[in-house]
C-alpha cells in the first residue's frame, strides 16, 4: 500500500512539474512586456542596443538599404549617394575595428541591395538625385578580376519615367535560391511583354467616377499600381508575381516559403471611406491588393482583391526582415520585423497559420523619438543590425543583441505543420497561373467556393489563365453563390456582353436577403463588375430586376453593405433612395468605434503618447466616413431631387467642412460637391454652392489675430538655428510658437493638429523622426530634400516659357497646373501639344528665408512648437 501511495505521489509530482514546465514554456514563447530605454530608444528588457557607426558624421549620407556577403561584411547605400562596404570588428563588443569603404564605382542610390553567389545586386532609384550619372534600374556588381574589389557593373533592366520615392525598392532571394523578387512602387509601369501570374485584365473597376486626389498625387497612374517582379537568376526572365499595392518598400519570406510585404497608406486620405491603413500583406501568386488612385481604392472585402492579413494604422512602412537566425528568445525568431519610418517603431509580427494564409499577433518591439528606421538584417553572429536615416536625416547603424535570462539559441525553423495541407492545395492551384491544362478545369471549378479565401482567389486566377471557352458555360449550371460570383467576376473580365448578361441573370436567381453580410458584398461586387465591364447598357428589364433584388435591403444591412448598395442604386439612378439616405446622413453623424479603430487600434494605443497625438486630435472632430460615401454616391443622381432635399444635401457639405481629416480632406469634400453641382440646374448652382461657402471661409481664415514678429531678424543658417534653439529652449512658449507658425506662413501650406492648410506635408509627427539638425536643414534649405508628393514639374513650352507647378487635373489635351503653394486655387492651363519638354523641378515649392524675420527666442518658440507636434503638454514645455 505504501509503495502504491509513493507511486501515486510521484505521478502527482511529475504531473505538477509538467504543468509548471508547460506554463513556463508558454511564458517564454510570448513577447517580453517590460521595456527599458537605451540611448532614447525603448527595447524589451534583456536586450542590448549599441550605436556602431554614424555615416553622416563621415559625409557618407543617409543609409537606407543593407545586405551582407559570405564573409559577414555589410553593404549599404546612401539614398542620395554611393555604396559602402562595412567590415565589422572580429573582436566581439569592439567598435574600433569598424572599417567603412566607399565602392569606387559609378553606382549608388540603391534602395535595394542583395548579395548572392559573389554578386551584389542593386535596385537603383536615381529619380531622387542627379549627382550620380546612373539610370534607375536593376544592376549586378561583380569582381571580374578576383582581386577582392568590385570592378564591373552590368545593367539588367532600366526603368523609364519619373517616380520619385514611388519607384524601385528592395530585393529578396527566393527560398530555393533560383529567383530574385523585386518590389516596385506604383509609379513604375509594368513593361510590355512580361509574363504574369496576374491575369492582365486589370482595370480601374469603380462603378462610380473616381475623384482624383486634389493635390495631384499620382493622379496619372492607372491600375494595377505597385507590383512585385519575379526574376529568374539564370535566364533573367521577368514575371509579374502580384500587383495592387500602393508603395511597398520591402518584403520577406517566412519559413513556409511564403512572401509578405509591408504596404503604405495614403495619409492624405485619413477620415475618408477609401482610406486604407498601413498593412502587412501576404503576397501569394497572382494576388491583387486593389490600390487605385484617388477615391478608387478597393475595399478589402471585395472578392477581386485580397485583404492585408493585419491592418496597423497610420505610418510609413520601410524594412521587413525575417527573424530566422537571430540569437534571440525563440518567440522573436519565428516571425517578421516591420519597420515604420515616420513613427520610429519596429513591430514584431508573429504569424499563425490560418487556412492557407496567416493570422498575425503584433507587438511593438522597439521605438524611439526620433528613430527613422530604414532597413535591417540578421548578422552572422545572430545579432540584429539595423539602419536609421532616409531623406537626408541623421543616419546610424545599430546592433541589437540579447543578454537576458531567457534561452537564446539560434533555432532551425521548419515548415509549419499547421496549414500545410491548405497551403499545398493553394500552391497546386497557383501552378495553373503559369500553364494551361484543360484536364484541371474541374479541379479549378471545384475550388472556386473553397472555405479559405486565399485558395478560392487562387482558383479564380487559375481559371482566368485557362482557355475561356473551356469554362464560360459553367455559369449555366447549378452552382453555389460563391461559385456564381467567382464565375461572374471572371466573365466580367474576359467575356462578351451576352455572356455578362447570362452571368447577371445567374446572380439574380440567388435570394440576396438569404446571404450573410460577407456573401452580400461578394454578390454586390459581382453585379458591379458586370455593370462596369459591359460595353453597352443592360436591358431596362434587367436593371429593374437588379434594383428589385437590392433595394429592399438598403439601410437595413451593415454599414459596409449599405455603402456598396448605395453605389449601385445611385449608378442605376434610383431616386427614391435620396430621402432615406439624407435622413441617415443627418442623424448618424458620429463615427463608430470600428471606423475609428483603423486609426487608433489597440496596438497604436500602446505607443508612447506622442505617436497617437495627431490622430487622436482628428478623431475628436472626425466625420462619419459612411456619410462621405453616401454623399459621393448621391452626387451622380441626376433626377428626382426636391428643392428641400437638395438644400439639406448641400448643407451637409457645410457641416462636413468643419470636420477634420487628412491633408486632402477638405479638397475631397469640395471635389465631391463639384460633381454634385453638375447635376443641379444652371440657374440654381450659385445658390446651392453658397450653402457651404461660410465653412470654407472660416477654414481659410488663418491670419486672424496673428501677432507679427518683433525681431530683429537675421539670415538664419543651419548652425545658427541649432545654436539659438539650444540656448533658448528652456524658455520656449507654446502660444508664441503657435502664433509664429502662422506668422511665418508655415500654416499657409502645412498643418499641425488641424491648424493650417494641407498643401505641404503634415507636420504633427515631425518631431518623432527629425532631429534638431534635420529640422533646421529642412527649414533653411528646403530644396535639399523634396518628397515626390510635393515636388513641382517644369514644363518647357514651344514659345520659350517655362511653367512650373503641380498637375491638379489632366485630360487628353490639357494640363491644369497649380503654380503657387500659397495660393493653390490659382491655376494655369497649358495645352499638351505645346509642351516640348518636362522635367522635375529641383526647387522646393517652399521658399527659403521664411524664418528670417524672427529673433532668437521667436525662432526657438517656433521650433519647439514643431518638435512638440502642437502638444502643449509635451515635455519640452516642462523644463
N, C-alpha and C positions, 0 to 999 in steps of 0.2 A: 504494500500500500504506500509506504514511504517513497519507494522508487517511482511509483506512478505519480505521486504528488510532485516529486522533484522534476520528473519528466514534463508534467503539465506546466510547472513554473518556468522551466527552461523554454518551453514553447511560447509561453506568455512573454518572457523576456525578449526572445527573438522577434516576436511579433511587434513589441513596443519599439525595439531597435529599428525594425524595418519601417515602421510608421515614421519614426524620427528621421531616419535616413531619407525616406521619401519626401518628407516636409522640407528637409534641408536641401535636397536636390531641387525641389521646385523653387525654393527661395533663391538658390544660386542661378537658376535659369530664368531670372527676371531682371529687368533693368534696375540699376542702382539708383535709389531715390535721392539720397543725400548728395548735395553738390558742395564743392569748395571753389574758392576763387584764387586763380594764379595769374598774375600779370593782367588783371582786369578781365580775365576770361573764366567763365564758370565751367568746371569739368566735374564729372562724377567722382565721388570720394574714392581714393585709391589710385587715381591716375596722376601722372606727372607730365606737365607741359613745359617744353623748352623752346625758346626762340633761337633758332640755329643761325639765321642769316637774314639780313635786310638788303635786298638788291638795290633799293632806291638810294641807300647810303653810298653805293658804289657806282652810281649813274648807270644802273643796269635795268632801269624801268620798273614796270609793274607786271608781275608774273601771273599768267592765267592758265597755263597748261603744264602738265608734268608727266613723265614716264621714266622708266628705269631700264638699264641694259642688263646683260647677263652677268656683269661684274658688280652689280648693285649701284652703279653710278646713275645719277639722276640727270634728266634733260628737261629744261624748262624753256618757256618762251615769254618774252615781253609782249604784251598785247600790241604795242606800238613800235616794237624794235626787234632785236636779234634773239637767236637761240643761245642757250648756255648749257655747259656741262658742269654738273656739281659732283665733285668727288668728296664723299663723306669720310670723316676720320675713322681709322681702323680701331683706335682706342675708344672703347665704349665710354660715353659721357664727356669726351673731349670735343671742344669746338675749335681748337687751334688748328686742326688738320684740314678744315674745310677749304677746298680749292674750287674756285669758280672760274671757268674759262669760256670766253665768247667763241662760238663757232665762226671762224673767219671765212664766212661764205655769204653770198647774197641771198640769204633766206632768213625768214623770221615771221613775225605777225601771226604765229600759229596758235589758233585756239584749240587745236587738237594735235597731240603727239602720241606716237605708239612705236615701241621697239619690238621687232620680231625678226629673228634669224639674221642678225647683223645688219638690219635695215632700220633706219629711223624714218618713219612715215610722218608727214606733216600736213595738216589741213589748214591752209593759209587763208586768212581774211585780210586782203590788202586794202579793202574799202575803208578801213579805219585810219589809214596813214599813207602818205605818198613818199616818205623818205627812202624806203627800200623800193627798188625798181623790180618788183615781182608781182605777178598777177595772182588774184585769188584763185586757189585751186588745190589740187591734191598732188603731193610730191613724195618722192622717196630719196633719201640721202644715204650715200654709201661711202665706204672706204675702199676704193678700187685698187689701191696700191698695197694694202695690207700693212701700212706703217702705223696704224692706230689713229690716224687723223682722217676725218671726212674730207673728201675731195671732189665728190660728184653729186649733182642734183639732177634727177630725172623728173620730167613733168608727166604725170599720169592723166590729169584732166584739168582743164581751165574752166572756171565758172564766169560767165559773162553777165553783166548787169550791175546795178547799183543796189546794194542790200545792207549797208551799214552793219549793225550788230545782229541783223537777222539773216546772216549768211552761213558760211561753213563753220561747223563747231567741232565736235570731238570724234574720236575713232575708238572702236572696240574690236578686239580679236575674238572670233568665234570660239566656242569650246573645243571644236575639232581642229582648230588652228588652220583651217583651209580658206577662211574668208575673213574679210575686214568689213565691219559695219560702220558707216559714216552717217552722222546725224546733221541735217541741213535745215536752216531756218526757212520761214515761209516766203522770203524774198527770192530764194533760188528756185527758178522754174525747172521742172523736170525736163531734161533734154529729150528731143525726139529720138525714137528708135530704141529706147531701153526696154528690156524685158521687164515684166511687172507681175508680182504676186497679187497686186491690187488690180482688179479689172479696170481698164481705162474707160470707165463710163461715168466718172465723177462729174458733178455739176454743182451749181450754187444751191439748187434744190430747196428754195424757200417759197412757200405758197404766196406770201405777201412780198411786195417790193422791199428790197434791202435798203436801209438808210446807211449810207457810208459815214465813217467817223468824221464829224465836223472839223476835227483838227487835221484831217488829210492823211492820217497814218495808214499806210499800206492799202489805201483805197483802190489802187490799181491791181492788186493781187487777187487772182481768181482761185477757185478750187484747183488742187486739193490742199494747198498750204504747205507746211513743213513736212519733211519726209525723211525716211531712212533708206540709204542705199546699201545693198549687199554687194561686195566686190570680191570676186574670185582672185586669190593671190597669184595663182599660176597663169590663168588666161586673161586676167584683168577685166573680165566681163562684168558689167554693172547690171544689177537687177533692183527694181523698186521693191522694197520689203514691206513698208507700211507708210501711211500718209495721214494728213489731217491734224497735225499738231500746229501750235502757234509758233513757238520758238524754243524747242527743247535744246538745251546746251550739251547735255551729257546723258549717258546710258550705261548699263552694266548688265552682265549675265549673272544668274544665280546658279546654285549647284545642280539644278534640274535642267540647265541649258536654256532657260527662258530669259528673254531680253526685256529690260524695263527702262523707261525714260522718265525724266522729271520735267514736265511741261509748264510753261509760264502762263500767267493770267494776263488780262488786259486791264490794268488798274484804272484806266480812264473810264472803264465801263461799270465801276462799282455803283451799286444801287439800282442797276438796270436788270431786267429779267434775263438778258442774254449774257450777263457776267458769268464767267467760269473761273473758279479759283485755281491756284496752282495745284497740281495733282501728279501723283505717280501713276504712270500708265504701263500696262502690260503689252509690249509691242509684239503681238502674235503676227504670224504670216498673213499678209493681205488685209491687215486691220486698218480701219478708218476712224479717226477721232473727231471729225466734224468741225474743225476750225473753218470759219468763213469770216470775211472782213465785215466791219460794222455790226449791224444788228443781225447778221445772218448766221451766227454760230448755232450749231445744232444743240438741242438739249441732250444730255447724256442718256436719256431714256429712249431716244429714237432707235429703232432696231437696225437702221442702216449705218449706225456707228457704234463704237464700243465706249463704255464709261472708263474713267480713271478708277483704279482699284482703291484709292483713297484721295479725298479732297483735303487740302491742308489749310487754305486760307489765302491771304494776300502775301506776296513776296516776289523775289527774283531768283528762280532756280538756277544753279550753276552745276557744280560737280555731283557725280553719282559714283560711288565705289562699293564694291563687294567686300564684306568683312572677312572673307576666307583668307587665312594665312596670318591674321593678326594674333599676336601673343597677348590676347585679352581674355577675360572670362568668357566661357562658352557662349553665353547669350549674345555677346557682341561680335561673335564670329559668323553667326548664321543669320545674315540679313544684309541690308543695304544702308549706306550712309548717304543722306541727301543734304546738299549744301544750299543754303539760302543766303545770297549776297546782301540783299538790302536790309534784312533783319539781323544779320550776323548770327545765324543759328544753324547748327548742324543737327539733323534729326537722325535717329536710328529707326529703320523700318524692318520689323520682324515679320517675315512672310509665312503665313499659314495656308497650306493648300485648301482650296475650296473649289470643288469641281475640277475643271481643267485650268483654273486660274488660282487666285490667292486672295485671302483676307490680309489686312495689314494691322499690326499693333505698332503704333507710332509713339516714340518718346523723344523728348528733347535730350540730345547728347551733350553738346557744348554750345555756349553762346557768349557773346561779348559785345561791347559798345566802345569804339567801332570794331567790327570783325568782318570785313567784306570778303567772305570765303569764295575762292575760285575753284580749286581742284585738289585732289589728293590721291595717294596710293599706299599700298602695303609695302614696307621695306623688307629687304632680305632678313633683317633682324627681328621681324614681327612687329615693329613699331609702325604707327601711322605717321606719314609725312603729308602735311597739307599746306596750301598756299593761301594767302590773302592778297588782295590787290585789285587790278582791273580799273579801267578808266583813269589811269594815272594816279590812283590812290596809293598811299604808302603800302609797300608790299613786304611780306615776311614769310619765310619758310619756317614752319613749326614742326616739332617732333612730339608725338604723344605716346607715352608708354604706360604700362600698368604695373604698379608696385604694391597693390593692396593685398588683402587676405584671401580673396577668392582664388581658386585654382586658375591658372592662366597658361595652359599648354596649348600649342597650336593643334587644332583638330584636323582630321582628314574628313571632309564633308562628303557624304554620299547622297545620291538622289533620294528625295523623299518618297517613301513607300505610299504615303497617303496621297491620293490624287493621281498616282502613276497610271492607272488604267484609263482615267479620264483624259490625261494628257496624251497618252498613246493613241486614243481614238481621235482626238483633235489633230494630232500630227499626221495621222493616216489621211484625214480629210485635207490637211494642208498640202500633202504631197500632190493632190489633184489641183493645186493652184499653179503648178508648173508643167502639167501634162494633161492631155486629153485622153480619156479612157471610157469608151462607151459602155463597157461592162460594169462600170462603177456608178452609173446613174441611179440605180436602185438604192445603193448604199448611201449616196448623197441625199436622195429624197427622204429616205428613212430618218435621217438626222436633222432635217430642217426644223423639226419641232422638239429637238433634244432639250431636256430639262436644263442643261448647262448652257448659259447664254453664249459663251465663247465658242462652244462646239457648234451650236446651230448657226452662229455667224460664219464660222469656217466652212460649214456645209453650203450655205448660200453663196459664198465667194467661190467655192469649188464649182458649184452649178453654173455660175456665170462664166467660168473658164471653159465649160464644155460647149459642144455644138448646140445652138439654140433649138433647132428642130427636134433634138432628142428629148427635150423635157418640157417644151412650151405647152403641150396638151395635158400635162399633169393638173393644170388648173381646172380642167373639166371633170376631174374625178372627185370622189368624196374624200375630203381631207380635213384635218383639224384646222382650227382658226390660225394657229401659228404657221402651219404649212401654207395656208391660203395667203397669209401676209407675206411670208418669205417669197413665194412664187410671184405675188403681185409686185413686190419691190424689184425682183429680177426682170419681170416683164416690163415694168416701167422703164428700167434701164436699157433693155435690149429689144423690146417688142414693137410691133406695129400698132397703130391706133385701134384697129379692130381687135387685136389681142388684148390691149389695155381695157377696152370696153368689156370684154369677157371677164377680165380679172375684177373689174368693179362689180359686175353682176355677181360674181362668186362671193365677194365680200358682203354684198347686200343680202345674201342668203343667211348670213350669220346674225343672230339676235344680239345687237350691240349691248343692250341692257343686261344681258346674262354674263357678260365678260367681267373679269376682275379689272381693277383700275390699271394695272400694268398691261394687261392684254388690250384694254381700250386704247392706250397710247399706241400700241403696235397697229391696231386696226386703223386709227385715225391717220397714222403716218403712211400706211399703205394707200389710203384714199388720197392723201395729199400728193404723194409722188406720182400717182396715176394722173391726177389733175395737172400737176406741174409739167410732166414729161409728154403729155399729149400735144400733138401739133395743132389739132383743131379742138373746138369745144365739144363736150359731150352733148348728146341729145337732151333737150329740155326735160324729157321724162325721166332720164337717169339722174340729172341734177336734182330734180324734185324728190326722187327716191332717197338720194343721199341726205337731203335735208330732213325728210321724214324719219330716217333712221337715227339721225344725230340730234336734232333739235330738242326732243323731249328730255334728253339728259343734260342739257345745258344749264349751268348754275346749280345743279343738284349733285354734281360729281365733285371729285377732288379738285383743288386749285389747278393742278397740272393738267388734268383732263379738260377742265373748263377753259383754260388758256388755249389749248390746242383746238377745242371745239369752236371757240370764238374766231380763230384764224380762218377755219374752213367756212364757217357760216358767213363771215364777212366777205370772204373771197366770192362766195356764191350770192352775195348781195341780199342777205336775209335781213330786211329792215326791222322786223319785229323783235330783234334782239337788242335794239338801241335802248329802249326804255328800261328793261330789267338790268342791262349792263350798267347804265348810268346810276341806277339805284345802288348797285353793288359798289361802284366806284366812290359814291358819296358817303356810304355808310360803313364800308370796310376799309378804312384809311390807314390803319396801323399795320406795319409789317409784322408778320408772325415770327415766333421763335425759330421755326425752321428756316424762314427766309433770312434771318439774321445769323443763323449758325454757320453759314458758309463763310462769314467774315470773322466771327469770333467763336470758333469751335472750342471744345474743351481743351484741345492741345494748345491753341493760341493763348487761351486764358491763363495757361500755366507759365507763360513767358514773363519776363520781368515787366514792370509797369509801362516802361516807355514803348514797348513793342506794340501794344494794342491801343495806345492813346488816340491816334488819329482815327482809327476805325471805330473806337468807342464813341468818339465825337460824332461821326457820321451816323451811327446807329441811333443816337438820341434824336436826330432830326431826319431819319430815313423815310422816304416814301414807301408805300406798299408797291413793290415791283410788279405785282399781279395787275395792278391798275394801269401801269405804264403799258403792259402788254395789251390790255383791253383797249386803251386809248389808241395805240398803234393799229390794232385791228379795225376799230370803228372808223379810223381815218380814211379807209378805202371805200366805205359805203357811200354810194353816190346819191341815192334817192331815199325817200321815206323819212326825212328829218322834219319834225315840227320845229317852229322857231324857238319855242320854250326849251326843247331838248337840246337844240344847238347852243343856246345860251348856257345851259348847265354844263354841256360838254366843254365849251371853250373857257368857262370859268374854272374848270378843273385844271387847265394849264396854268392859270394864275396861281392857284394853290401849290401846284407841283413845283413851280419855280421858286418857292420859298423853302424847299426841302434841300437836303444835302446828298451828294453822291460823289462819284469820281470826277476827274478833271473835265470829262466831256459831258457830264450830266445835263447841265443847263442847255448846252448846244443841241444835244439829242432831243430834249423836250421841245425846243423850238423847231427842230427839223421835222418832228412828227406833226407839230401844229401846222407847219407849212404845207405838208401833204394834205392834211385835212382841209385847209383853206382852198385847195384847188377844186374841191367839190362843193364849195359854197358859191351861190350866185354872185357874179362880179359886183353887183350893186351893194351887196351886204358884207363883202370881205373886210373892208376897213373897220366896220363896227365890231365884228367878231374877233379880229386881230387885236383890237384895242383892249379887249377884256383881260388880256394878260400883260399889257404894257406897264401897268403900275408895278408889278412884281419885277419886271425886267429893269425898270429904272432904279428900284431900290437895290437890286443885286449889283448894278453897275456903279453905284454911288460910293466910290472908295475914298474920295478925297474930303468927305465931310469931317469937320472938327480935327483935321490933321495939323499938328504944330510943326512948323518948318525948323530945320536945324539952326542952332545958334552959331556953330563953327567956332573958331576959324577952321576951314578945311585944309586939305593938302593933297598932293598927288600920292595916294597910298600905293605902297608896294607890298608884296607878299611878306617880306621880313618886317616892315613897319606895322602891318596889320597884326601879325603874331605878337610882336613886342607890345603894342598898345593893349591888346586883349589880356596878355599875361599880367601886365602891370595893373590893370583896372578891373579885372573880372570880379573881384570880391565886392565891388560897388555896383554890380550890374543891377539894372532896374527893369522889371518886366514891362510895365506900362510904357516906359520910354522906348524900349526895344520894339514893342508892337507898333508904336507910333512911327518910328523910323523905318519900319518895314513898309509902311505906306508912303512916308515922305520921300524915301529914296527910290520910289517907283517899283520896288520889288513886287508889291501886291498887284501891280498892273498886269503882271504875267504869271506870277506864282501864287500859290495859296498855302497857308499853314492852318490846319484845323478849321478849314472852311472859310478863313479870312483871305480874300484875294481872288484873282481870276485864275482860270485853268488853261492858260495858253502855253506856259512852260511847265517844267517838272514840278510836281507837288513836293513840298519841302518838309513836311512834318517829320519824316524819318531821317532827314539829312544828318542829324547828329549821331545816328546809330551806325553810320558807315563812313563818315568823313571825319578825319582828324582836323584840328585847327589849321594845320598846314594845307591840307587838301581844300578846306573851305576857303581859306584866303586865296589860294591859287584859282579856284573856280570863280571867285568874285572879281579879282584883279585882272585875270587873264581868261575871260570866258570862252575865247576861241581855242584854248589849248585842248579841250576835250568837249565834243558836241555829240550828244546821243543822236542816233539816226532819226529818232522820232521827232526831233525838233530842228534837225538840220534843214537849211534852205537849199534850194537849187537855183542856179543861174541859167537863164535861158537867153542865148545869144540869137538875136533876130536878124533877118536879112538886111534891115535898114541900119544896122550897126548898134542898135540899142541893146542893152542887157537888162532884163527884168529878173530880179532876184526875190524869191519868196517860196511859199509852200502851196502846193496844189490842194485846193479845197474841193473843187468839182471838176469833172472831166467828162467830155462826150467825144463823139467821133471827130469833131472838127476843132474844138477849142478847149483851152485850159482856163479855169478861174483860179487866180492866184492871190493869196493873202500876202501882202508885201511889207506890212508893218506890225511888229509884235505888240506894240502899244495900242494899235487901232486895227484889230483883226477883221472888223467889218469893212475896212477899206480894201477893195479887191480890184485887180486888174485882169481883164480878159485878153488873152492873146490867141491868135489862130495857130494851130499846129503847123500848118503849111508854111508859116513864116519863120519857124524855128530852125536855125541852121545847126545849132549845137547846144547841148545841155550838159552841165557838169555840177557836181556837188560843190556848194559854197564852203570855203574853209573859214568863213567869218561867222561867228555866232550871231543869232538874232538879238542876243543880249549885248548892249553896248558896254564897253569898259567905262570906268570913271563915275558910275552912279553913286559911289560912296564918298566921292571927293569933297562933298560939302560938309561932311561930318567931322567933328573933332574927336579926340581920343576916347572920351567917355561915351559920346553918342555912338561911335562905331562899336565900342565894347558892348553897349546895350543891344545893338542890332545883332551882333554875333551871338551873344548869349541867348537872345530870343530864337535864333535859328537852331542853336545847339539844343535848346530845351524842347524844340518842336512845338512851341506855343503853349507849353505846360507851365503854369505859374507855380506849381508845386514841385517842379524839378529841383534836384539837389543843388543846381548852380545858383539858386536864389536863397540857399540856406547856409551861407558861409558865416 
